[in-house]
Amino acid sequence: MMNARTLRFGALLALSLCAPAMAAYPEKPVRIVVGFAAGGPTDVVARLFAEKLTQLNGQPFIVDNKPGAAAMIAATEVARAPADGYTLLMTATNHATSPAVLPKVPYDTQKDFAAIMLVAEGPHVLVVGAQSPFSSVKDVVAAAKAKPSDLTYSSSGKGGTVHFAGAMFEEAAGVDLIHVPYKGAAPAVQDLMAGQVQLSFASLASVSAQVRAGKLKLLAIAAPTRVADFPSVPTFAEAGYPTVSISAWTGLLAPAKTPRAVLEKLATQLQQIVAMPDVRQRLQALGMTPGAVPLADFDARIASEMGTFARIAKQRGIRADD
């Protein structure tokens, strides 16, 4: 039977053997799996950070798109990959919503992953057509209460964050709206501009260009503070609804049990990258702000959001598209 001295020596030996490997990481290409098609916001952010990580490490960080099944194909692959830091997942807020709206998720959202860093996020917004009679959240609430279940709002799909944003608003304001889900953000925004629906709780990234072009009007921001690009637009908290706060975030995860030294090295480098002026400019052009929520704090953020989404989904009967 080994004594305490032998155990301590074994632990020190193991650390000494792995330390050079951790210091040398990465020694080969690293794959960043993305559960969405090329060209979408998560993919664009992944490629931006992959480019910078490649420059910092001298090894290629390669984006590998694996779209489908509400991004669960990609997440499942990473959850089952070796925990060595060479297969990572660039994920989005749906990582926290999926367990609340899907009957079965083929992995444990918390136990099968190690959070590295939330790298970017953009708030959801209440937006209306350019010709809409609504000019404030107060106008929308008044109309919704005058004619219950009359106002329609578009979303990019059942069970997504836009759907949850609408549900948060209904709960906070004590109103009932008609949810009109679409297959993606683009058609949801198109029908809003065409007047087929009256409202949308879209991500800022999906509507910022149309707002700047005068085709849509922003009424409120679902974030703690106003956004720099639209400083005159109030937050929901300023409009009297502080619980309406939800964002579309993008973050990097690794398989559970990935060595802590690898996670910390990546988190440190990601913090360097989000501070780069060109990265901040590119994210802001996407309607997003740089994030810097690393490791345990990011884990806690995911856990908290999962609890919120589960509660709302149960209360409002929210389910994802079949």
C-alpha positions as CSV (number, residue, x, y, z in Angstrom):
1,M,0.0,0.0,0.0
2,M,1.5,3.4,-1.0
3,N,2.2,5.9,1.8
4,A,1.6,9.6,1.7
5,R,5.2,10.4,0.6
6,T,4.9,8.0,-2.4
7,L,1.6,9.6,-3.4
8,R,3.0,13.1,-3.2
9,F,6.1,12.0,-5.3
10,G,3.8,10.5,-7.9
11,A,1.7,13.6,-8.1
12,L,4.8,15.8,-8.5
13,L,6.2,13.5,-11.2
14,A,2.9,13.7,-13.1
15,L,2.9,17.4,-13.0
16,S,6.5,17.7,-14.1
17,L,5.8,15.4,-17.1
18,C,2.7,17.2,-18.2
19,A,4.0,20.8,-17.7
20,P,6.1,20.9,-20.8
21,A,3.2,19.6,-22.8
22,M,0.9,22.2,-21.5
23,A,3.5,25.0,-22.1
24,A,3.9,23.8,-25.7
25,Y,0.2,23.7,-26.4
26,P,-0.8,23.7,-29.2
27,E,1.6,21.5,-31.0
28,K,-0.7,20.7,-33.9
29,P,-3.8,22.2,-35.6
30,V,-6.8,22.9,-33.4
31,R,-10.4,22.4,-34.7
32,I,-13.2,24.8,-33.7
33,V,-16.5,23.2,-34.4
34,V,-19.4,25.5,-35.1
35,G,-23.0,24.2,-35.1
36,F,-24.2,26.7,-37.7
37,A,-23.7,27.2,-41.4
38,A,-20.9,29.4,-42.8
39,G,-21.7,33.1,-43.0
40,G,-24.0,33.2,-39.9
41,P,-23.1,35.4,-36.8
42,T,-21.6,32.5,-34.8
43,D,-19.5,31.4,-37.8
44,V,-18.2,34.9,-38.5
45,V,-17.2,35.3,-34.9
46,A,-15.5,31.9,-34.8
47,R,-13.5,32.7,-37.9
48,L,-12.4,36.1,-36.5
49,F,-11.1,34.5,-33.3
50,A,-9.6,31.5,-35.1
51,E,-7.6,33.9,-37.2
52,K,-6.2,35.7,-34.2
53,L,-5.5,32.4,-32.2
54,T,-3.6,31.1,-35.2
55,Q,-1.4,34.3,-35.2
56,L,-0.8,34.0,-31.5
57,N,0.1,30.3,-31.4
58,G,1.7,29.6,-34.7
59,Q,-0.6,26.7,-35.2
60,P,-3.8,26.7,-37.4
61,F,-7.1,27.1,-35.6
62,I,-9.5,25.7,-38.2
63,V,-13.3,26.4,-38.2
64,D,-15.3,23.2,-39.0
65,N,-19.0,23.9,-39.7
66,K,-21.3,21.1,-38.5
67,P,-24.8,22.6,-38.8
68,G,-28.0,20.8,-38.0
69,A,-30.3,19.6,-35.1
70,A,-30.3,23.0,-33.4
71,A,-26.5,22.9,-33.3
72,M,-26.6,19.6,-31.3
73,I,-24.6,17.7,-34.0
74,A,-21.6,19.9,-33.3
75,A,-22.0,20.0,-29.6
76,T,-22.4,16.2,-29.4
77,E,-19.2,15.7,-31.4
78,V,-17.2,18.0,-29.1
79,A,-18.7,16.5,-26.0
80,R,-17.4,13.1,-27.1
81,A,-14.0,14.3,-28.4
82,P,-10.7,13.8,-26.5
83,A,-10.3,16.3,-23.7
84,D,-6.9,17.5,-25.0
85,G,-7.7,21.0,-26.2
86,Y,-7.5,20.1,-29.9
87,T,-11.3,20.0,-30.5
88,L,-13.3,23.1,-29.3
89,L,-16.9,24.3,-29.7
90,M,-17.8,27.9,-30.6
91,T,-21.4,28.0,-29.4
92,A,-24.2,30.4,-28.9
93,T,-27.1,31.2,-26.5
94,N,-29.0,28.2,-27.8
95,H,-26.6,26.1,-25.8
96,A,-28.5,27.3,-22.8
97,T,-32.0,27.3,-24.3
98,S,-32.0,23.8,-25.9
99,P,-32.4,21.8,-22.7
100,A,-35.5,23.8,-21.9
101,V,-37.3,23.4,-25.2
102,L,-36.1,20.1,-26.6
103,P,-37.4,16.7,-25.4
104,K,-34.0,15.1,-25.5
105,V,-30.5,16.6,-25.6
106,P,-27.8,13.9,-26.3
107,Y,-25.3,15.4,-23.8
108,D,-25.2,17.1,-20.5
109,T,-25.0,20.8,-21.2
110,Q,-23.0,21.5,-18.0
111,K,-21.2,18.3,-17.1
112,D,-19.9,17.4,-20.6
113,F,-18.2,20.8,-21.3
114,A,-15.7,23.2,-19.8
115,A,-16.3,26.8,-20.4
116,I,-13.4,28.9,-21.7
117,M,-14.8,32.3,-22.5
118,L,-17.8,34.2,-23.7
119,V,-16.2,36.3,-26.4
120,A,-19.1,38.4,-27.8
121,E,-22.7,39.2,-27.3
122,G,-25.4,41.4,-28.7
123,P,-28.7,42.4,-27.0
124,H,-32.1,41.6,-28.3
125,V,-34.3,44.6,-29.2
126,L,-37.9,45.5,-29.7
127,V,-38.2,46.7,-33.3
128,V,-41.1,47.8,-35.5
129,G,-41.5,48.8,-39.1
130,A,-40.6,52.3,-40.2
131,Q,-44.3,53.2,-40.7
132,S,-45.4,51.7,-37.4
133,P,-47.6,53.9,-35.2
134,F,-45.6,52.7,-32.2
135,S,-42.8,55.0,-31.0
136,S,-42.2,53.5,-27.5
137,V,-42.7,50.4,-25.3
138,K,-45.5,52.3,-23.6
139,D,-47.3,52.5,-27.0
140,V,-47.0,48.8,-27.5
141,V,-48.2,47.9,-24.1
142,A,-51.2,50.2,-24.4
143,A,-52.2,48.6,-27.7
144,A,-51.7,45.1,-26.4
145,K,-53.9,45.7,-23.4
146,A,-56.5,47.5,-25.5
147,K,-56.8,44.5,-27.9
148,P,-55.5,41.4,-26.1
149,S,-54.0,38.7,-28.4
150,D,-54.1,41.0,-31.4
151,L,-50.5,42.2,-31.9
152,T,-48.1,39.8,-33.7
153,Y,-44.4,39.5,-33.4
154,S,-42.0,37.6,-35.6
155,S,-39.1,35.4,-34.5
156,S,-36.4,33.3,-36.1
157,G,-38.0,30.1,-34.8
158,K,-39.9,28.4,-32.0
159,G,-37.9,28.0,-28.8
160,G,-35.1,30.4,-29.8
161,T,-33.9,33.4,-27.9
162,V,-36.1,35.8,-29.8
163,H,-39.1,33.6,-28.8
164,F,-37.9,33.8,-25.2
165,A,-37.4,37.6,-25.4
166,G,-41.1,37.9,-26.5
167,A,-42.2,35.6,-23.6
168,M,-40.1,37.7,-21.1
169,F,-41.9,40.8,-22.4
170,E,-45.3,39.3,-22.2
171,E,-44.7,38.1,-18.6
172,A,-43.2,41.5,-17.5
173,A,-45.9,43.7,-19.1
174,G,-48.8,41.4,-18.4
175,V,-49.9,41.2,-22.1
176,D,-50.5,38.4,-24.6
177,L,-49.0,38.6,-28.1
178,I,-49.3,36.3,-31.1
179,H,-46.0,34.6,-31.8
180,V,-45.2,34.1,-35.6
181,P,-42.1,31.9,-36.0
182,Y,-40.0,31.9,-39.1
183,K,-37.2,29.6,-40.4
184,G,-34.5,32.1,-39.6
185,A,-33.9,35.7,-38.9
186,A,-33.9,37.0,-42.5
187,P,-37.5,36.1,-43.4
188,A,-38.7,37.3,-39.9
189,V,-37.2,40.7,-40.6
190,Q,-38.4,40.8,-44.2
191,D,-42.0,40.3,-43.1
192,L,-41.7,42.9,-40.4
193,M,-40.5,45.4,-42.9
194,A,-43.4,44.4,-45.3
195,G,-45.9,44.9,-42.5
196,Q,-47.0,41.3,-42.3
197,V,-46.2,41.3,-38.5
198,Q,-46.2,44.3,-36.2
199,L,-43.3,43.7,-33.9
200,S,-40.1,41.6,-33.5
201,F,-37.8,40.9,-30.6
202,A,-34.8,40.4,-32.9
203,S,-31.2,40.3,-32.1
204,L,-29.6,43.7,-32.7
205,A,-27.1,42.1,-35.1
206,S,-30.0,40.9,-37.4
207,V,-31.6,44.3,-37.7
208,S,-28.9,47.0,-37.2
209,A,-28.4,47.5,-40.9
210,Q,-32.1,48.0,-41.6
211,V,-32.4,50.4,-38.7
212,R,-29.5,52.5,-40.0
213,A,-31.2,52.5,-43.4
214,G,-34.4,53.8,-41.9
215,K,-36.4,50.7,-42.7
216,L,-37.0,49.7,-39.1
217,K,-37.4,51.6,-35.8
218,L,-35.8,50.5,-32.5
219,L,-38.0,50.9,-29.5
220,A,-36.0,49.3,-26.7
221,I,-32.8,47.4,-25.9
222,A,-33.0,44.2,-23.8
223,A,-29.7,44.9,-22.0
224,P,-28.6,46.5,-18.7
225,T,-27.3,49.6,-20.5
226,R,-27.9,51.4,-23.8
227,V,-25.7,50.5,-26.8
228,A,-23.2,52.9,-28.2
229,D,-24.4,52.7,-31.8
230,F,-27.9,53.7,-30.8
231,P,-27.5,55.9,-27.7
232,S,-31.0,57.4,-27.9
233,V,-32.8,54.0,-27.6
234,P,-33.8,53.2,-24.0
235,T,-33.4,49.9,-22.3
236,F,-36.4,47.9,-21.2
237,A,-35.4,48.7,-17.6
238,E,-35.7,52.4,-18.4
239,A,-39.1,51.7,-19.8
240,G,-40.2,50.0,-16.6
241,Y,-39.4,46.4,-17.4
242,P,-36.1,45.4,-15.8
243,T,-36.6,41.7,-16.1
244,V,-36.6,41.9,-19.9
245,S,-32.9,41.3,-20.4
246,I,-31.6,38.8,-22.9
247,S,-28.7,38.7,-25.4
248,A,-27.4,36.6,-28.2
249,W,-23.9,35.5,-27.1
250,T,-21.1,33.5,-28.6
251,G,-18.6,31.6,-26.5
252,L,-15.9,29.0,-26.7
253,L,-16.2,25.6,-24.9
254,A,-14.0,22.5,-24.6
255,P,-14.8,18.9,-23.7
256,A,-15.0,18.4,-19.9
257,K,-11.8,17.3,-18.2
258,T,-9.7,19.4,-20.6
259,P,-6.5,20.3,-18.7
260,R,-6.9,23.4,-16.7
261,A,-3.7,24.8,-18.0
262,V,-5.0,24.6,-21.6
263,L,-8.3,26.3,-20.6
264,E,-6.4,29.1,-18.9
265,K,-4.0,29.6,-21.7
266,L,-6.9,29.9,-24.2
267,A,-8.9,32.2,-21.9
268,T,-5.8,34.5,-21.5
269,Q,-5.3,34.7,-25.3
270,L,-9.0,35.3,-25.9
271,Q,-8.9,38.2,-23.4
272,Q,-6.0,39.6,-25.4
273,I,-7.9,39.2,-28.6
274,V,-11.1,41.0,-27.5
275,A,-9.0,44.0,-26.5
276,M,-7.6,44.4,-30.0
277,P,-9.1,47.5,-31.7
278,D,-9.7,45.8,-35.1
279,V,-11.6,42.9,-33.3
280,R,-13.7,45.3,-31.4
281,Q,-14.5,47.2,-34.6
282,R,-15.5,44.1,-36.5
283,L,-17.7,42.8,-33.6
284,Q,-19.4,46.2,-33.3
285,A,-20.1,46.1,-37.1
286,L,-22.0,42.9,-36.4
287,G,-24.1,44.6,-33.7
288,M,-22.1,42.8,-31.0
289,T,-19.9,43.9,-28.1
290,P,-16.7,42.2,-27.1
291,G,-17.1,39.8,-24.2
292,A,-14.6,38.9,-21.5
293,V,-16.5,36.4,-19.3
294,P,-14.0,33.6,-18.7
295,L,-13.9,30.1,-17.2
296,A,-16.0,29.7,-13.9
297,D,-17.9,33.0,-14.5
298,F,-18.9,31.8,-18.0
299,D,-20.0,28.4,-16.5
300,A,-22.1,30.2,-13.9
301,R,-23.6,32.4,-16.6
302,I,-24.7,29.3,-18.6
303,A,-26.1,27.6,-15.5
304,S,-28.1,30.8,-14.6
305,E,-29.5,31.2,-18.0
306,M,-30.5,27.5,-18.2
307,G,-32.5,28.0,-15.1
308,T,-34.3,31.1,-16.4
309,F,-35.1,29.5,-19.7
310,A,-36.4,26.3,-18.1
311,R,-38.7,28.3,-15.9
312,I,-40.1,30.5,-18.7
313,A,-40.5,27.5,-21.1
314,K,-42.5,25.6,-18.5
315,Q,-44.7,28.6,-17.7
316,R,-45.3,29.7,-21.3
317,G,-45.4,26.2,-22.9
318,I,-42.4,27.0,-25.2
319,R,-41.2,24.1,-27.3
320,A,-38.7,24.1,-30.2
321,D,-39.6,23.4,-33.8
322,D,-40.0,19.8,-34.6
